[in-house]
Amino acid sequence: LCSGYSAAGTYLLQFLKHPREYINWPEAALLAAQRLNDREAEGKHSEDLGNIYILLGEFYRAINYYEKALAIAREISDRQGEVAALVGLGNVYVGIGKSHLARQTLERALAIARETNDYRNEAAVLGSLGNAYVELDEPDRAIELYEECLTIHRKMKDRQGEGLALANIGRTYTVLGNPYEGIDFLEKALTAAREIGDYRTEGAILGNLGSAYASTIGKTHQAIEIFERALTIAYETGDSRSEKYILTNLGHIYNNLGKHLKAIEFYTQCWTVALETYDKQSEGDALGNIGLAYLKHGDRKNASNYLYAAQGVFIESNLPTPIVFTATLDLLSKSGCLIAIFVAFLKLRSPYISPSRARRRRRLRKELENYYSSFQSLTDEDDLD
């Protein structure tokens, strides 16, 4: 009984409760399945626990459960279970910054889903694969995948899946520099989430909508209001991923408004959540953002301390350090200023890159110019030679 009721209970409670309030359902169900030696149920409940730990932002704990689910699915030749576990692993790899591994994992899942005519899982794979391509700086390919995903969800009359696909398309148009088109898709997604009472997804969509408004000239205050509503929902539903995303973006807004100490407050909150959820990518990003905000505020000592701390997190976790952080550290070094600018701009001028990556590099070049200007003003004051 305990094993059988878990799936339905978990599905319903995710709309209403914080994940920590219903994690005991699949935990008890997993124990029951193990006692009954029901391998199929054991694999399903392991997958459910992986899904919950992703919601909590505890990616490495999620990996353990997905790997158990995958091993069981292969042992009992459960092809649907295999796809579901691979999708979970792919989502985790995107979350921890291993996007190439995510793409490989999800492409294996897509092949199985299509081979077995498993349309529901195919749609899930396409959505997750789109997320991987966004992180790989190929948003145009991501939109193609999201549109395929949207078509399947509409054929299946899956309103929840349709809303998620619309939100992903809207988010990606914002990345491509088309915030007005992004807003249109995101508002349609928001309507779908509210229709079915999916409070958690509503919060995540509001976070993306805030980003779209932040990218639109003259909409900064509206963006802040939307982000604040989204943050409230993220707190209430325990959506740590959305929480980190929103806190980071609020930090960026206030940093750009010249309110650097206010920005540091938001980045610090994000850092705290990253520590709580063992999210090394977000931890390093938050520390680096705090450092950049201190630099803009004119505090070189704290800027250096936080940027070095960020670099340490990335190195320790075998993750690439963002170029803005490493270049700024070099700028803060007396001997490294000109070398840093030269190397950074060589990388940014590299030929044979996709249009989407070229757009991102143009934005990055502008960021480097801004930070170099900040550094020059500081060195002029102290006459560093």
N, C-alpha and C positions, 0 to 999 in steps of 0.2 A: 504493500500500500504506500509506504513511504517513498519507495523508488518510483512508483507509477505516477504519483501526484506532483512530483517535483517540477516537471517540464511546464505543465499548465500553470502552476503557482508562480514559478519564476517569470513566465511570460507576462502574466497579469501584474505582478508586483513591480516590475521594472518601470511601469508607467506611473506608479504612485509612491514608491518608497526609495529611500537611499539604499544603494547596493549592500551596505553593511547590515541593513535591517532584514534582508532576505537571503543572505549568503548561507545561512544555516539550512535552508531548504535543500539545495543541491549537495551540501556537505553531508547531511543526514542520508540523502538518497544515494550518494556514492558509497557510503559505508554499508547501507542495506544491500546494494547491488553486489558489493564485494563478498558479503556474507552469503548471499544467494548464489554466488559464482555466475552471475548474469553478466557476461562480458559485453554484450551489446549495450545494456543499460549503464554499465560502468564507463564505457567510452562516451556515451551521451552526457552523463553527469560530469565527467571530466571536462568535456567541451563547454558545458554550461558554466563551470567554475572559471575556465579560461576567459569566457566572455565577461564575467563579472569582474575579474581582476583587470581586464582591459578598461572597463568603465571606471575602475578605481585608479587607473593609471599605474598599476603595479605590473609592469610589462614582464619582468623576469619571472614572477610567480605564474603569470599567465602562460609563459612558454612551457613551464613544467607540465601544466595540465593539458595543453594542446599536444605536446609530444606524447603523453600517455594516451590521449584519445586517438592520435594518429597510429600509434603502435597497435592498439586494440583493433582499430578499423581494418588495418592491413592483415592482422592475424585472422580475423573472422570474415575477410573479403567483403567488408561493408563499404562499397564505393561511395555512397552518399556521405557516410561518416568520414571517409578519407578526405573528400573535398572540403567538408566543413572544417576539419582540423587544419588543413592546409590554408584555408582562408583565414582562420584565426591566427596562424603563425605569420602569414603575410601581413596582416594588420599590425601585429606586434613589431615586425621588422620595419615597417614604415614608421611606427611610433618611436623606435629607438635609433632612427637614422640610417638603417641598413637597407636602403631602397633598392639596390641592385639585387640583393638576396630576396627581398620581397617580390620583385618582378619574377625572378626565376621560380619561386615557390608558387606564386599565383598562376603563372603560365602552365605549370603542371596541373594545378587544380582545374583550370579552364579546359584543358584537354580531356580530363576525366569527365567533367560535367557534360561536355558536348558529346563525348563518346556514349554516355549513358542517357542522353536526352533529359538531363536533370535541369529543367529550365529555371527553377527557383534558385538552385545553387549557382547556375550560370550567371544569373543576374547579380548575385552577391559577389561572385568573383570579378565580374566586369567593374563593379563599383570600387572594389578594393584595388584592382589593377589600375584604375584611373587615378586613385590616390597616390599610388606608387609613381606613376608617370608625372604627376604634379611635382612630387619631391625630386624627381630626376630632371626637372626643368624642361619638361616636354608637355606643356599644358594643352597644346592643340591636339595631341594624341589622346590626352586624358579626356577631353570633351567628346571625342569620337566614341570612346569606351562608355562614358556616362550616358550618351544618347542611345547606344545599344542597350544598356541597362534599363533606361527609361522605357524603351519600346517593350521590353519583356514584362516589366512591372505593369504597364498599362494593359497588355494583353491578358495578364493574370488578374487584373482588377485589384492589384495590391496597392492600396492607397498609401500605406506607410512607406513601402519601397519607392513608390513614385515620388513622394515628398523628398526622400533622401537623395534620389537621383537629381531632382530639380535643384536641390540645395548645392550639390556638388558642381553642377553646371554653373550655377550662379557664382559660387566661390571662385571657380576657375576663370570665368570671364573677368572677375575683379583682378585676379593675378595678371591676366593679359592686358590690363589697362583699360577695360571697358566696364567701369563701375555701374553705369546706368543700365546696361544690359544685365549685369549681375544682379542689380536690385530687383529687376523685373522677375527673374527666375526665383530669387530668394523669397520674394513676397508670395509667390505661388506656393513655394515649399512651406512657408509659414502657415498659410491657409490650410494646407493638407495636414500638418502636424496638429493644429488646433481642432480640426474636424474630428480627429480620432482620439483626442485627449492625450497626445504623446508629449508630455510636459518636458521631459529631458531633451528630446529632439528640438522642441520649440526653443529652448535655451541655446542649443548649439547653433541653430539657424540665426537667431538674433545676434549671436557673436559674429557670424559671417556677414550679416547685414550691417553691423556696426563697422566692419572693415570696409565694406563697399561705400558707406557714407563717408568714412574717414578719407577715402581716396577721391572724393568728389569735392571740388572747390567750393568753399563756403558752407560746408555741411559738418564742420568739426563738432559743434555743440550738439547737433542731432546724433552724431556718432557716439559721443560720450553718454548721452541719455540711453541710447539703445544698448551700449555695452554695460551700463549699470543695471538695466533690467535683466540682461543675459547673465550677469554675474550673480545676481540674486538667485536665479533659477539653478545655476551651476552649484552654488552653495547648498541649496535645498535638496538637490537630487544627487549630490556627491559626484558630479561629473568633473573630475579633476583635470581631464584633458582640456575641456572647454574653459575651466577656471584659469589654467595656465595661459591659454591662448588669449583670453580676454584681459587678464592682468598685464600681459606683455604689451598688448595693443594700447591699453590705457596709458601705460608707461611711455610708449612711443609718442602718443598724442601730446601728453604734457611736456615731454622732452622737446618736441618741435615747437611748442608754445613758449618755450623758454622757462618753464616751471620745472627746473631740473630736480629739485629736492622732492617735489610731488611725484615726479616720474620714478625717482629712486624708491619711494615708498611702495609703488606698485610692483617694480621689478623685485624688490625684497620679498614681498608677499608671494610672488611667483617662485622665487628661489626656495622659500619655505615649503610650498606645496611640492616642488620637485624633490626636495629632500625626503619629505614624508612618503612619497611614492617611488623612491629609488629611481627617478628618471634622470639619468646622467646627461642626456642631451639638453634637456630643459634647465638642469642645474648649471651647466656650463654657459648656456645662452644667457640665463638670468644674471650670472656673475659678470659676464662680459658687458651686458647692457648697463649694469650698475656702474661699471668702470667708465664706459663711454659717457654716461650722464655726468659723472664726476668731472670728467675732462671738460665737458661743455660748461660746467659750473666753475671751472678754473681751479679745481683741486687735483693737481697732478699726482700727489702722493697716494691718495685713495684710488685714483684712476689706475695707477700702476699696480697697486696691491690687488684690486679686483680683477684686472685683466690677467695678471699672472696666475691668480687663483683659477680663473676660467680656463686658461691654457693647461693648467695642471689637471683639471677634471677631464678635459678632452684627451690629453695624452694618456692618463691613467686608464681611461675607458676605451682606448684605441679608436677614438672618433676623430675625424678631421676638424681642426680648429678653423672657424670662419676667418676668411682673409681680413675682414675689417678689424678683428681683434688682434691678429698677429701684426698687421701693418701699423695699427695704432701703438702697439707696444714698441715697435721699432722707431716710430716717430718720437716716442717719449725717451728713447735712448739717444744720447748726444751724438754717438758715432753712426747711428743707423738711419738717420733721417732721409738722406738722399737715396740710400740703397733701398729703403722700404718703398719709397715712392716709385723708383725705377722698376723694381720687381713687380709691384702691384699693377702698375700700368702695362707692363709687358704681358702679364697674365690676362688683363682685361682686353688687350688688343689682339689676342690670339685669333687667327683666322679660322674659317671652316666651322663656325658654330651656328646652331639653329637660330631662327628669328626670335624665338622666345628666350633663349639664353642670351642673345645679344641685348634684348631689352633689359634683362636683369643686370647684365654687366654695365650697361649705361647708367642704371640707377646706382650701382655699386661705385662706379667711377665718381659720380656726383657726391656720394657719401664720403669717399676718400678725400675729395677736394675740400669738403666742408671740415673734416677733421684735421686736414693739413693746415687749413686756415686757422682753426682753433689753436693748433700747436704753434704756429708762427706767432700768433698774438701773445702766447705765453712765453715763448723764447725771447721775443722782443723786450718783454718786461724784465726778464732776468739776465739778458745778454749772455745766453749760453754759447760757448765757442768750443 
